[in-house]
Amino acid sequence: MLDFDGVVLESAAVKGAAFRALFAEHPQHVDRIAQYHVDNGGLSRYEKFHWIYRELLRRPLTEDEMGVLDRRFEALIADAMRACPFVPGARAFIAARAASAPLFVASGAPERELRAIVRARGLHAFFSGVYGSPRNKTELLRAIAAEADVAPADMLFVGDGRQDWEAAQALGVPFVARVAPGDADRFGPGPLAVVQDLAELAARWPLPAPDPHR
């Protein structure tokens, strides 16, 4: 299983810029909002919106306002998500692994939007399932384990956010942390491995022999 932003695509900065643009009318909060986005990479943007309104703007977030924020955010990132680079080694890793084992995406991005981006980037044929919010990461991992009929201990989740790691811990899923060069390691001891990108993961986790029945 793979997270998407920061594991498949180098898109964390794209979404950080969208948060800055979305809340530009609150310049006193923009830096903190951007940092919260970075520190909570595994959270859906809906949870981040709620935090921003509750902790910084100090007012309720209505359903109508949430809808406006959601549509504006999607419009802000649409073109960039179709153009931003892959994490080094990601496309080759996905294509190679898909030939030997089922692959799934478990992301905090909205599921409909996520599936459109996966298709636009030419990846849809490689994944057995592409799943996102509103379900949280723990719910997604549990659902994928049931769908694939695999024990959590026999799965692997690659993520770049602390929430990814916590979801894997909650279910007993082995976890590989992606920490990009220059980023802080937010994971501490416990992950199976820490890698800079998926090229490093491929080198450290050689492919098994291809399954002739796939």
PyMOL commands that set and color helices and strands:
alter all, ss='L'
color gray80, all
select helices_A, chain A and resi 12-22+27-39+45-57+63-81+90-98+111-120+124-126+137-148+152-154+162-171+198-204
alter helices_A, ss='H'
color red, helices_A
select strands_A, chain A and resi 104-110+129-133+157-159+175-178+193-195
alter strands_A, ss='S'
color yellow, strands_A
deselect
rebuild
show_as cartoon
